[in-house]
Amino acid sequence: MDDIIKDHKRLKEFSRQRRSRWKLTKEEDVEEAHLTVRLAALASSPEITARSRLKESKARFRISRAGGPPIGLAEESELRSLSTLYPEPSSPANTTRANSLAFSSAFSNEGSDGELNT
């Protein structure tokens, strides 16, 4: 997952170069295209999609526990299943952030802390 962070940082460099009107070399253009496609493929991977659903379900669960609308049995079951399949990583600062970056747009200039608090 460290590669995802490196790829995202490299794409940000290309973005800054383009904004400053610096022309990219042919090799840099090719690298930018490759990294963009690579991150787009990762963002649509089953694990990233499932982790995103898990994050959303955890947020709805927290809201329901704080007095908001209750979640249904199906969603609660999905939350348990996804939590079992995709437990918190041993190093949340690295893995969760990498998942978050992969899921976000390759062209985004903003990162996310990626924390999945319950």
MMTF fields as JSON, N, C-alpha, C and O atoms, coordinates in Angstrom:
{
  "mmtfVersion": "1.0.0",
  "mmtfProducer": "UNKNOWN",
  "numBonds": 471,
  "numAtoms": 472,
  "numGroups": 118,
  "numChains": 1,
  "numModels": 1,
  "chainsPerModel": [1],
  "groupsPerChain": [118],
  "chainIdList": ["A"],
  "bondAtomList": [4, 2, 8, 6, 12, 10, 16, 14, 20, 18, 24, 22, 28, 26, 32, 30, 36, 34, 40, 38, 44, 42, 48, 46, 52, 50, 56, 54, 60, 58, 64, 62, 68, 66, 72, 70, 76, 74, 80, 78, 84, 82, 88, 86, 92, 90, 96, 94, 100, 98, 104, 102, 108, 106, 112, 110, 116, 114, 120, 118, 124, 122, 128, 126, 132, 130, 136, 134, 140, 138, 144, 142, 148, 146, 152, 150, 156, 154, 160, 158, 164, 162, 168, 166, 172, 170, 176, 174, 180, 178, 184, 182, 188, 186, 192, 190, 196, 194, 200, 198, 204, 202, 208, 206, 212, 210, 216, 214, 220, 218, 224, 222, 228, 226, 232, 230, 236, 234, 240, 238, 244, 242, 248, 246, 252, 250, 256, 254, 260, 258, 264, 262, 268, 266, 272, 270, 276, 274, 280, 278, 284, 282, 288, 286, 292, 290, 296, 294, 300, 298, 304, 302, 308, 306, 312, 310, 316, 314, 320, 318, 324, 322, 328, 326, 332, 330, 336, 334, 340, 338, 344, 342, 348, 346, 352, 350, 356, 354, 360, 358, 364, 362, 368, 366, 372, 370, 376, 374, 380, 378, 384, 382, 388, 386, 392, 390, 396, 394, 400, 398, 404, 402, 408, 406, 412, 410, 416, 414, 420, 418, 424, 422, 428, 426, 432, 430, 436, 434, 440, 438, 444, 442, 448, 446, 452, 450, 456, 454, 460, 458, 464, 462, 468, 466],
  "bondOrderList": [1, 1, 1, 1, 1, 1, 1, 1, 1, 1, 1, 1, 1, 1, 1, 1, 1, 1, 1, 1, 1, 1, 1, 1, 1, 1, 1, 1, 1, 1, 1, 1, 1, 1, 1, 1, 1, 1, 1, 1, 1, 1, 1, 1, 1, 1, 1, 1, 1, 1, 1, 1, 1, 1, 1, 1, 1, 1, 1, 1, 1, 1, 1, 1, 1, 1, 1, 1, 1, 1, 1, 1, 1, 1, 1, 1, 1, 1, 1, 1, 1, 1, 1, 1, 1, 1, 1, 1, 1, 1, 1, 1, 1, 1, 1, 1, 1, 1, 1, 1, 1, 1, 1, 1, 1, 1, 1, 1, 1, 1, 1, 1, 1, 1, 1, 1, 1],
  "groupList": [{"groupName": "MET", "atomNameList": ["N", "CA", "C", "O"], "elementList": ["N", "C", "C", "O"], "formalChargeList": [0, 0, 0, 0], "bondAtomList": [1, 0, 2, 1, 3, 2], "bondOrderList": [1, 1, 2], "singleLetterCode": "M", "chemCompType": "L-PEPTIDE LINKING"}, {"groupName": "ASP", "atomNameList": ["N", "CA", "C", "O"], "elementList": ["N", "C", "C", "O"], "formalChargeList": [0, 0, 0, 0], "bondAtomList": [1, 0, 2, 1, 3, 2], "bondOrderList": [1, 1, 2], "singleLetterCode": "D", "chemCompType": "L-PEPTIDE LINKING"}, {"groupName": "ILE", "atomNameList": ["N", "CA", "C", "O"], "elementList": ["N", "C", "C", "O"], "formalChargeList": [0, 0, 0, 0], "bondAtomList": [1, 0, 2, 1, 3, 2], "bondOrderList": [1, 1, 2], "singleLetterCode": "I", "chemCompType": "L-PEPTIDE LINKING"}, {"groupName": "LYS", "atomNameList": ["N", "CA", "C", "O"], "elementList": ["N", "C", "C", "O"], "formalChargeList": [0, 0, 0, 0], "bondAtomList": [1, 0, 2, 1, 3, 2], "bondOrderList": [1, 1, 2], "singleLetterCode": "K", "chemCompType": "L-PEPTIDE LINKING"}, {"groupName": "HIS", "atomNameList": ["N", "CA", "C", "O"], "elementList": ["N", "C", "C", "O"], "formalChargeList": [0, 0, 0, 0], "bondAtomList": [1, 0, 2, 1, 3, 2], "bondOrderList": [1, 1, 2], "singleLetterCode": "H", "chemCompType": "L-PEPTIDE LINKING"}, {"groupName": "ARG", "atomNameList": ["N", "CA", "C", "O"], "elementList": ["N", "C", "C", "O"], "formalChargeList": [0, 0, 0, 0], "bondAtomList": [1, 0, 2, 1, 3, 2], "bondOrderList": [1, 1, 2], "singleLetterCode": "R", "chemCompType": "L-PEPTIDE LINKING"}, {"groupName": "LEU", "atomNameList": ["N", "CA", "C", "O"], "elementList": ["N", "C", "C", "O"], "formalChargeList": [0, 0, 0, 0], "bondAtomList": [1, 0, 2, 1, 3, 2], "bondOrderList": [1, 1, 2], "singleLetterCode": "L", "chemCompType": "L-PEPTIDE LINKING"}, {"groupName": "GLU", "atomNameList": ["N", "CA", "C", "O"], "elementList": ["N", "C", "C", "O"], "formalChargeList": [0, 0, 0, 0], "bondAtomList": [1, 0, 2, 1, 3, 2], "bondOrderList": [1, 1, 2], "singleLetterCode": "E", "chemCompType": "L-PEPTIDE LINKING"}, {"groupName": "PHE", "atomNameList": ["N", "CA", "C", "O"], "elementList": ["N", "C", "C", "O"], "formalChargeList": [0, 0, 0, 0], "bondAtomList": [1, 0, 2, 1, 3, 2], "bondOrderList": [1, 1, 2], "singleLetterCode": "F", "chemCompType": "L-PEPTIDE LINKING"}, {"groupName": "SER", "atomNameList": ["N", "CA", "C", "O"], "elementList": ["N", "C", "C", "O"], "formalChargeList": [0, 0, 0, 0], "bondAtomList": [1, 0, 2, 1, 3, 2], "bondOrderList": [1, 1, 2], "singleLetterCode": "S", "chemCompType": "L-PEPTIDE LINKING"}, {"groupName": "GLN", "atomNameList": ["N", "CA", "C", "O"], "elementList": ["N", "C", "C", "O"], "formalChargeList": [0, 0, 0, 0], "bondAtomList": [1, 0, 2, 1, 3, 2], "bondOrderList": [1, 1, 2], "singleLetterCode": "Q", "chemCompType": "L-PEPTIDE LINKING"}, {"groupName": "TRP", "atomNameList": ["N", "CA", "C", "O"], "elementList": ["N", "C", "C", "O"], "formalChargeList": [0, 0, 0, 0], "bondAtomList": [1, 0, 2, 1, 3, 2], "bondOrderList": [1, 1, 2], "singleLetterCode": "W", "chemCompType": "L-PEPTIDE LINKING"}, {"groupName": "THR", "atomNameList": ["N", "CA", "C", "O"], "elementList": ["N", "C", "C", "O"], "formalChargeList": [0, 0, 0, 0], "bondAtomList": [1, 0, 2, 1, 3, 2], "bondOrderList": [1, 1, 2], "singleLetterCode": "T", "chemCompType": "L-PEPTIDE LINKING"}, {"groupName": "VAL", "atomNameList": ["N", "CA", "C", "O"], "elementList": ["N", "C", "C", "O"], "formalChargeList": [0, 0, 0, 0], "bondAtomList": [1, 0, 2, 1, 3, 2], "bondOrderList": [1, 1, 2], "singleLetterCode": "V", "chemCompType": "L-PEPTIDE LINKING"}, {"groupName": "ALA", "atomNameList": ["N", "CA", "C", "O"], "elementList": ["N", "C", "C", "O"], "formalChargeList": [0, 0, 0, 0], "bondAtomList": [1, 0, 2, 1, 3, 2], "bondOrderList": [1, 1, 2], "singleLetterCode": "A", "chemCompType": "L-PEPTIDE LINKING"}, {"groupName": "PRO", "atomNameList": ["N", "CA", "C", "O"], "elementList": ["N", "C", "C", "O"], "formalChargeList": [0, 0, 0, 0], "bondAtomList": [1, 0, 2, 1, 3, 2], "bondOrderList": [1, 1, 2], "singleLetterCode": "P", "chemCompType": "L-PEPTIDE LINKING"}, {"groupName": "GLY", "atomNameList": ["N", "CA", "C", "O"], "elementList": ["N", "C", "C", "O"], "formalChargeList": [0, 0, 0, 0], "bondAtomList": [1, 0, 2, 1, 3, 2], "bondOrderList": [1, 1, 2], "singleLetterCode": "G", "chemCompType": "PEPTIDE LINKING"}, {"groupName": "TYR", "atomNameList": ["N", "CA", "C", "O"], "elementList": ["N", "C", "C", "O"], "formalChargeList": [0, 0, 0, 0], "bondAtomList": [1, 0, 2, 1, 3, 2], "bondOrderList": [1, 1, 2], "singleLetterCode": "Y", "chemCompType": "L-PEPTIDE LINKING"}, {"groupName": "ASN", "atomNameList": ["N", "CA", "C", "O"], "elementList": ["N", "C", "C", "O"], "formalChargeList": [0, 0, 0, 0], "bondAtomList": [1, 0, 2, 1, 3, 2], "bondOrderList": [1, 1, 2], "singleLetterCode": "N", "chemCompType": "L-PEPTIDE LINKING"}],
  "groupTypeList": [0, 1, 1, 2, 2, 3, 1, 4, 3, 5, 6, 3, 7, 8, 9, 5, 10, 5, 5, 9, 5, 11, 3, 6, 12, 3, 7, 7, 1, 13, 7, 7, 14, 4, 6, 12, 13, 5, 6, 14, 14, 6, 14, 9, 9, 15, 7, 2, 12, 14, 5, 9, 5, 6, 3, 7, 9, 3, 14, 5, 8, 5, 2, 9, 5, 14, 16, 16, 15, 15, 2, 16, 6, 14, 7, 7, 9, 7, 6, 5, 9, 6, 9, 12, 6, 17, 15, 7, 15, 9, 9, 15, 14, 18, 12, 12, 5, 14, 18, 9, 6, 14, 8, 9, 9, 14, 8, 9, 18, 7, 16, 9, 1, 16, 7, 6, 18, 12],
  "groupIdList": [1, 2, 3, 4, 5, 6, 7, 8, 9, 10, 11, 12, 13, 14, 15, 16, 17, 18, 19, 20, 21, 22, 23, 24, 25, 26, 27, 28, 29, 30, 31, 32, 33, 34, 35, 36, 37, 38, 39, 40, 41, 42, 43, 44, 45, 46, 47, 48, 49, 50, 51, 52, 53, 54, 55, 56, 57, 58, 59, 60, 61, 62, 63, 64, 65, 66, 67, 68, 69, 70, 71, 72, 73, 74, 75, 76, 77, 78, 79, 80, 81, 82, 83, 84, 85, 86, 87, 88, 89, 90, 91, 92, 93, 94, 95, 96, 97, 98, 99, 100, 101, 102, 103, 104, 105, 106, 107, 108, 109, 110, 111, 112, 113, 114, 115, 116, 117, 118],
  "secStructList": [7, 2, 2, 2, 2, 2, 2, 2, 2, 2, 2, 2, 2, 2, 2, 2, 2, 2, 2, 6, 6, 7, 7, 7, 7, 2, 2, 2, 2, 2, 2, 2, 2, 2, 2, 2, 2, 2, 2, 2, 2, 2, 2, 6, 1, 2, 2, 2, 2, 2, 2, 2, 2, 2, 2, 2, 2, 2, 2, 2, 2, 2, 2, 2, 2, 6, 6, 1, 7, 7, 7, 7, 2, 2, 2, 2, 2, 2, 2, 2, 2, 2, 2, 2, 2, 1, 7, 7, 7, 1, 7, 2, 2, 2, 2, 2, 2, 2, 2, 2, 2, 2, 2, 1, 7, 6, 6, 7, 1, 7, 7, 7, 7, 7, 7, 7, 7, 7],
  "xCoordList": [0.8, 0.0, 0.848, 0.353, 2.12, 3.005, 3.123, 3.318, 3.003, 3.06, 1.921, 2.093, 0.773, -0.378, -0.065, -0.35, 0.515, 0.868, 1.907, 1.8, 2.916, 3.944, 3.331, 3.65, 2.446, 1.792, 0.979, 1.019, 0.245, -0.588, 0.276, -0.055, 1.38, 2.287, 2.873, 2.991, 3.239, 3.819, 2.785, 3.13, 1.548, 0.498, 0.287, 0.008, 0.416, 0.305, 1.437, 1.232, 2.639, 3.766, 3.457, 3.691, 2.93, 2.578, 1.517, 1.571, 0.562, -0.502, 0.064, -0.318, 0.98, 1.612, 2.407, 2.39, 3.1, 3.856, 2.923, 3.215, 1.813, 0.865, 0.286, 0.15, -0.053, -0.595, 0.413, 0.042, 1.681, 2.707, 3.099, 4.038, 2.366, 2.576, 3.892, 4.348, 4.489, 5.678, 5.219, 4.246, 5.886, 5.502, 6.121, 7.305, 5.313, 5.816, 6.532, 6.152, 7.575, 8.262, 7.368, 6.377, 7.732, 6.96, 6.949, 5.916, 8.087, 8.18, 7.302, 6.668, 7.268, 6.422, 4.943, 4.139, 4.582, 3.196, 2.785, 1.697, 3.665, 3.39, 3.275, 2.374, 4.197, 4.165, 2.876, 2.25, 2.476, 1.243, 0.032, -0.832, -0.025, -1.146, -1.154, -2.206, 0.018, 0.121, -0.34, -1.106, 0.125, -0.249, -1.742, -2.375, -2.293, -3.721, -4.558, -5.514, -4.198, -4.934, -4.748, -5.69, -3.538, -3.251, -4.09, -4.677, -4.146, -4.94, -6.439, -7.185, -6.872, -8.29, -8.662, -9.743, -7.776, -8.033, -8.078, -8.935, -7.16, -7.151, -8.399, -8.943, -8.843, -10.011, -11.271, -12.203, -11.311, -12.499, -12.314, -13.139, -11.24, -11.002, -12.025, -12.557, -12.301, -13.288, -12.941, -13.835, -11.67, -11.307, -11.548, -12.086, -11.163, -11.352, -12.849, -13.288, -13.623, -15.068, -15.672, -16.505, -15.252, -15.779, -15.364, -16.171, -14.116, -13.661, -14.423, -14.688, -14.769, -15.556, -16.957, -17.464, -17.573, -18.892, -18.812, -19.716, -17.729, -17.53, -17.442, -18.047, -16.69, -16.554, -17.913, -18.243, -18.699, -20.023, -20.955, -21.701, -20.906, -21.759, -21.39, -22.267, -20.095, -19.662, -20.154, -20.547, -20.13, -20.615, -22.11, -22.548, -22.9, -24.341, -24.62, -25.56, -23.803, -23.962, -23.698, -24.439, -22.639, -22.342, -23.49, -23.867, -24.044, -25.167, -26.374, -27.052, -26.64, -27.804, -27.607, -28.569, -26.386, -26.11, -26.201, -26.41, -26.047, -26.131, -27.546, -27.764, -28.511, -29.907, -30.468, -31.611, -29.701, -30.175, -31.031, -31.391, -31.352, -32.191, -31.497, -30.296, -32.25, -31.649, -31.251, -31.838, -30.24, -29.879, -30.646, -30.986, -30.91, -31.674, -30.816, -29.592, -31.481, -30.78, -29.828, -28.726, -30.247, -29.397, -28.112, -27.026, -28.239, -27.054, -26.159, -24.933, -26.772, -25.99, -25.23, -24.076, -25.886, -25.247, -24.095, -23.027, -24.332, -23.271, -22.088, -20.933, -22.371, -21.316, -20.472, -19.244, -21.121, -20.383, -19.543, -18.381, -20.14, -19.42, -18.202, -17.105, -18.405, -17.289, -16.21, -15.02, -16.626, -15.649, -14.809, -13.629, -15.426, -14.704, -13.755, -12.601, -14.255, -13.434, -12.306, -11.221, -12.572, -11.599, -11.356, -11.821, -10.622, -10.363, -9.485, -8.859, -9.456, -8.59, -7.16, -6.719, -6.433, -5.045, -4.187, -4.514, -3.084, -2.202, -1.538, -1.149, -1.403, -0.806, -1.772, -1.613, -2.781, -3.8, -3.236, -3.805, -2.148, -1.6, -1.17, -1.25, -0.718, -0.257, -1.344, -1.689, -1.893, -2.813, -4.13, -4.606, -4.725, -6.007, -5.85, -6.703, -4.787, -4.55, -4.351, -4.855, -3.633, -3.407, -4.725, -4.966, -5.587, -6.897, -7.705, -8.349, -7.665, -8.404, -7.898, -8.693, -6.589, -6.014, -6.362, -6.655, -6.331, -6.662, -8.101, -8.424, -8.963, -10.374, -10.672, -11.571, -9.904, -10.15, -9.699, -8.991, -10.1, -9.741, -8.239, -7.585, -7.706, -6.275, -5.896, -4.722, -6.866, -6.578, -6.807, -6.573, -7.263, -7.56, -6.283, -5.254, -6.347, -5.216, -5.342, -4.485, -6.412, -6.636, -6.486, -6.889, -5.912, -5.827, -6.905, -7.72, -6.904, -7.845, -7.079, -6.121, -7.488, -6.767, -7.077, -6.334, -8.177, -8.494, -8.841, -8.946, -9.021, -9.3, -10.685, -11.647, -10.778, -12.044, -12.379, -12.188, -12.872, -13.192, -14.569, -15.491, -14.696, -16.022, -16.531, -17.625],
  "yCoordList": [-1.2, 0.0, 1.27, 2.354, 1.13, 2.301, 2.827, 4.024, 1.918, 2.336, 3.293, 4.214, 3.072, 3.935, 5.36, 6.322, 5.481, 6.81, 7.47, 8.655, 6.699, 7.237, 7.678, 8.747, 6.838, 7.186, 8.464, 9.334, 8.57, 9.751, 11.011, 12.051, 10.909, 12.055, 12.448, 13.632, 11.447, 11.733, 12.43, 13.362, 11.999, 12.65, 14.09, 14.966, 14.336, 15.714, 16.572, 17.741, 15.99, 16.727, 17.118, 18.256, 16.167, 16.463, 17.552, 18.434, 17.479, 18.48, 19.874, 20.851, 19.952, 21.245, 21.759, 22.953, 20.853, 21.261, 21.839, 22.874, 21.171, 21.649, 23.011, 23.891, 23.188, 24.469, 25.606, 26.751, 25.277, 26.317, 26.544, 27.282, 25.9, 26.034, 25.409, 25.674, 24.59, 23.832, 22.718, 22.029, 22.531, 21.474, 20.147, 20.081, 19.108, 17.785, 17.169, 17.383, 16.401, 15.685, 14.544, 14.208, 13.96, 12.833, 11.687, 11.05, 11.43, 10.364, 10.66, 9.759, 11.927, 12.301, 12.174, 11.763, 12.521, 12.347, 10.875, 10.541, 10.015, 8.573, 8.075, 7.302, 8.522, 8.114, 8.588, 7.838, 9.824, 10.364, 9.535, 9.219, 9.189, 8.387, 7.007, 6.509, 6.405, 5.084, 5.129, 4.27, 6.122, 6.228, 6.497, 5.968, 7.315, 7.629, 6.369, 6.127, 5.58, 4.34, 3.342, 2.659, 3.267, 2.346, 2.675, 1.778, 3.944, 4.334, 4.155, 3.799, 4.4, 4.206, 2.726, 2.397, 1.845, 0.403, -0.017, -0.806, 0.507, 0.174, 0.695, 0.038, 1.867, 2.477, 1.66, 1.73, 0.888, 0.086, -1.372, -2.221, -1.665, -3.048, -3.449, -2.594, -4.74, -5.194, -4.805, -4.444, -4.87, -4.53, -3.057, -2.716, -2.186, -0.755, -0.437, 0.346, -1.048, -0.841, -1.315, -0.624, -2.485, -3.022, -2.158, -1.91, -1.696, -0.842, 0.486, 1.039, 0.987, 2.213, 1.984, 2.81, 0.854, 0.517, 0.336, 0.743, -0.276, -0.48, 0.863, 1.048, 1.792, 3.121, 3.822, 4.427, 3.739, 4.363, 3.706, 4.391, 2.369, 1.654, 2.004, 2.178, 2.108, 2.485, 3.88, 4.133, 4.778, 6.142, 6.128, 6.793, 5.379, 5.294, 4.621, 4.997, 3.622, 2.945, 3.911, 3.925, 4.72, 5.718, 6.709, 7.072, 7.144, 8.088, 7.454, 8.099, 6.18, 5.519, 5.353, 5.465, 5.089, 4.941, 6.275, 6.309, 7.366, 8.694, 9.245, 10.425, 8.395, 8.821, 9.109, 9.551, 8.872, 9.098, 7.937, 7.06, 7.935, 6.858, 5.499, 5.381, 4.488, 3.17, 2.528, 2.806, 1.663, 0.91, -0.4, -0.911, -0.93, -2.171, -3.39, -3.303, -4.516, -5.763, -6.14, -6.63, -5.914, -6.253, -5.429, -5.957, -4.138, -3.29, -3.651, -3.624, -3.985, -4.395, -5.69, -5.853, -6.594, -7.854, -7.602, -8.202, -6.7, -6.359, -5.716, -6.008, -4.853, -4.208, -5.256, -5.178, -6.224, -7.294, -8.106, -8.411, -8.45, -9.258, -8.519, -9.074, -7.269, -6.494, -6.249, -6.254, -6.036, -5.838, -7.09, -7.006, -8.251, -9.516, -9.721, -10.112, -9.455, -9.645, -8.629, -8.949, -7.405, -6.32, -5.651, -4.536, -6.333, -5.75, -4.518, -4.263, -3.765, -2.587, -3.04, -4.037, -2.338, -2.718, -2.501, -1.695, -3.237, -3.111, -1.748, -1.278, -1.107, 0.225, 1.164, 1.423, 1.685, 2.517, 3.731, 4.161, 4.283, 5.482, 5.197, 6.082, 3.985, 3.661, 3.035, 3.574, 1.905, 1.153, 1.875, 1.93, 2.428, 3.095, 4.327, 4.588, 5.083, 6.255, 5.846, 6.512, 4.772, 4.3, 3.897, 4.225, 3.186, 2.817, 4.056, 4.125, 5.023, 6.251, 6.985, 7.473, 7.062, 7.742, 7.016, 7.644, 5.703, 4.938, 5.166, 5.24, 5.276, 5.464, 6.868, 7.062, 7.861, 9.233, 9.424, 8.583, 10.491, 10.78, 10.955, 11.553, 10.435, 10.566, 12.019, 12.376, 12.854, 14.253, 15.164, 16.37, 14.594, 15.394, 15.96, 15.285, 17.188, 17.798, 17.651, 18.121, 16.997, 16.84, 15.379, 14.49, 15.138, 13.786, 13.606, 14.499, 12.461, 12.183, 11.509, 10.781, 11.74, 11.08, 9.599, 8.814, 9.207, 7.814, 7.043, 5.817, 7.722, 7.031, 6.394, 7.017, 5.175, 4.455, 4.238, 3.144, 5.265, 5.168, 4.56, 4.822, 3.756, 3.182, 3.761, 3.413],
  "zCoordList": [0.0, 0.0, 0.0, -0.309, 0.347, 0.3, -1.126, -1.339, -2.107, -3.511, -3.853, -4.651, -3.252, -3.515, -3.072, -3.786, -1.902, -1.387, -2.285, -2.599, -2.699, -3.596, -4.929, -5.449, -5.469, -6.737, -6.599, -7.469, -5.507, -5.288, -5.174, -5.744, -4.438, -4.298, -5.645, -5.959, -6.438, -7.757, -8.647, -9.374, -8.601, -9.388, -8.932, -9.751, -7.643, -7.142, -7.695, -8.023, -7.798, -8.38, -9.821, -10.229, -10.586, -11.98, -12.054, -12.911, -11.15, -11.116, -10.833, -11.476, -9.862, -9.557, -10.757, -11.055, -11.438, -12.626, -13.683, -14.282, -13.904, -14.927, -14.537, -15.386, -13.259, -12.811, -12.957, -13.213, -12.793, -12.927, -14.388, -14.687, -15.28, -16.728, -17.201, -18.314, -16.36, -16.742, -17.651, -17.343, -18.743, -19.677, -19.233, -18.902, -19.23, -18.871, -20.065, -21.216, -19.77, -20.849, -21.312, -20.664, -22.433, -22.957, -21.941, -21.733, -21.314, -20.319, -19.104, -18.554, -18.688, -17.555, -17.906, -17.068, -19.135, -19.586, -19.518, -19.05, -19.988, -19.972, -18.526, -18.2, -17.663, -16.255, -15.594, -14.845, -15.866, -15.286, -15.719, -14.902, -16.986, -17.49, -16.821, -16.418, -16.712, -16.09, -14.628, -14.191, -13.882, -12.472, -12.301, -11.388, -13.18, -13.116, -13.318, -12.581, -14.308, -14.585, -13.446, -13.047, -12.933, -11.845, -10.601, -9.997, -10.224, -9.062, -9.309, -8.396, -10.531, -10.857, -10.732, -10.245, -11.167, -11.057, -9.591, -9.194, -8.794, -7.364, -6.663, -5.775, -7.062, -6.419, -6.64, -5.839, -7.717, -7.99, -7.581, -7.919, -6.858, -6.43, -5.377, -4.669, -5.271, -4.289, -2.849, -2.084, -2.469, -1.09, -0.8, 0.254, -1.709, -1.49, -1.423, -0.58, -2.316, -2.313, -0.984, -0.396, -0.519, 0.742, 1.928, 2.824, 1.942, 3.049, 3.065, 4.133, 1.9, 1.822, 2.407, 3.167, 2.042, 2.594, 4.102, 4.831, 4.567, 5.998, 6.722, 7.778, 6.148, 6.754, 6.835, 7.856, 5.757, 5.742, 6.761, 7.462, 6.838, 7.792, 9.228, 10.074, 9.501, 10.855, 11.213, 12.352, 10.246, 10.5, 10.811, 11.75, 10.034, 10.287, 11.63, 12.33, 11.993, 13.275, 14.432, 15.414, 14.312, 15.35, 15.49, 16.604, 14.37, 14.393, 15.081, 15.881, 14.761, 15.375, 16.877, 17.637, 17.315, 18.752, 19.48, 20.692, 18.75, 19.354, 19.308, 19.581, 18.962, 18.964, 17.583, 17.468, 16.543, 15.177, 14.708, 15.494, 13.429, 12.897, 13.058, 12.816, 13.462, 13.67, 12.34, 11.294, 12.411, 11.208, 11.238, 12.305, 10.075, 9.978, 10.275, 10.377, 10.41, 10.697, 9.556, 9.802, 8.33, 7.186, 7.213, 6.974, 7.503, 7.546, 8.732, 8.624, 9.849, 11.014, 10.717, 11.116, 10.02, 9.637, 8.665, 8.779, 7.703, 6.749, 7.48, 7.169, 8.438, 9.221, 9.945, 9.939, 10.561, 11.255, 10.274, 10.54, 9.146, 8.146, 7.602, 7.536, 7.217, 6.671, 7.72, 7.404, 8.968, 10.042, 10.258, 10.601, 10.056, 10.189, 9.006, 9.182, 7.813, 6.609, 6.483, 5.997, 6.923, 6.77, 8.122, 8.356, 9.02, 10.339, 10.231, 9.202, 11.314, 11.36, 11.094, 11.665, 10.248, 9.994, 11.231, 12.102, 11.289, 12.449, 12.491, 13.56, 11.332, 11.262, 10.56, 9.367, 11.277, 10.642, 9.916, 8.913, 10.392, 9.756, 8.329, 7.477, 8.049, 6.707, 5.856, 4.805, 6.289, 5.458, 5.223, 4.089, 6.266, 6.097, 5.222, 4.374, 5.408, 4.58, 3.131, 2.227, 2.9, 1.544, 0.899, -0.263, 1.637, 1.099, 0.76, -0.286, 1.645, 1.428, 0.19, -0.613, 0.038, -1.13, -2.414, -3.431, -2.369, -3.567, -3.964, -5.15, -2.973, -3.252, -3.758, -4.576, -3.26, -3.686, -5.13, -5.685, -5.709, -7.089, -7.238, -6.384, -8.316, -8.576, -8.817, -8.723, -9.125, -9.417, -8.228, -8.308, -7.128, -5.943, -5.34, -5.311, -4.864, -4.176, -2.677, -1.929, -2.228, -0.804, -0.43, -1.181, 0.717, 1.257, 2.303, 2.536, 2.921, 3.997, 5.102, 4.84, 6.35, 7.434, 7.453, 8.042, 6.809, 6.64, 7.904, 7.86, 9.021, 10.268, 10.218, 9.768, 10.675, 10.746, 12.213, 12.744, 12.858, 14.279, 14.473, 13.702, 15.496, 15.81, 17.101, 17.545]
}
